[in-house]
């Protein structure tokens, strides 16, 4: 085994969605649901969407941290390829394009209506 074989670098894909974007789930158990992106893990290519992919976590009570025990429902991560961003101007799920503005800024744009997604 060579020295560099153990720690292979994974090729990071660029996730088009950002924290706070409204997305629609396109595949999986929660297909069709819409929600806000709560967090993104770019290394694992995963996003956490509000009110989608709900799991039940069994937690043990911890009085020191003021945590009550029981079954807690929370959102789990899903692959970023399973969600599409919802365009705020046309209201439809869309792919993300990039447009360079006259002042030189590169912004995300809707592939359906060509409006910018960034404020």
N, C-alpha and C positions, 0 to 999 in steps of 0.2 A: 504494500500500500504506500503510495507516494505521500509526501507531506501535505500537499494541498487538497487531497481527495476528501478528507473528513469534513471540511467546512466549505461546501460548495455555495457559491453566491447564487441566490435566486434572482431571476430577472424581474425587476419591479415594473409592473404595468402602471400607467398613469390612470388614476381613477378620476373620471370627469366630474363626479358629484362632490360637493363640499358639505361641511357641517352646516346645518340650518336649511339646506335645500329641501324642497318638497319633492318627493319621489313617489312613483307607483311601482308596486311589486308586480313583476311580469311572470315569475315562475315560482313554483313551490307551493307549499301548503296555504299560504296567505295570498295567492294570486288575486290581483284586482284591488287590494287594499292600498290606500295612500297614506303617507305620513311624512313627518319631518325627520331628517337625518340627525341622529343624536351624536354619533361618533363614527370615526373612520379609522381603520387599521390598514395603512397602505402596504405594509410588508406582507400581510396575509391576504390582501385584496378583499377585505370584508367591511361591511357597513352595518350599523345598528339603526333600524328604522322604528320610529315611535308607533306603538300599537301593532307591530307585525312580528312574527316569529316569537310568540310568547312561550316561555318555558316556565316550569315550576321548579324552584330551587328549595330544597329542604335545608333550613338553617337551624343551627343550634343556638339557644339563647346565650348571650354574653352580657352579663350585667355591667362589666367594666366598660364596655363600649356602648352600653344602653341599646342593645339589639335584642328584640323580642324573637323568640323561636317560632317555628312553624313553617308553613309552606308559603313561599313568597313567589309571586308571578312577576317576571321581568322579561325584558326584550333581550333576545340573543342575536348574535351577528349572523349575517347572511352574505353570500358572495355578491360582490359589487355588480357582476354581470346579470344578476337577477332583478335589478332595479333600473328604471329609466326616469330621468328627471322630468318634472311637469313644468311646462313653460308658463310663467305667470301672465303673459300677454294673451296667448291663444288658448290656454287651459288644457292643452293636450300633452300626452307623454311624447317625448321626442329624443332624438339623438343630439349629441352636443357637437357643435362646430366651433371654430375659432375665427374671429374677425379682428383685423388690425384697424383700429380707428385712425382718423387723420392725424391725431396728435401722437401716434406711435404706440398707444397702449393695445395690448392683445387681450381681448375679452372673449368669454364664452358666448355662443349664440345658438339660437334655436334653428334646427335644420328645417322645420316646417314653415315658420313665418319670418325667419332671418332677423328677429328682434334679439337684442342683447339680454343675456340672463343675469349679468352682473350689474349691480347698481352703480 
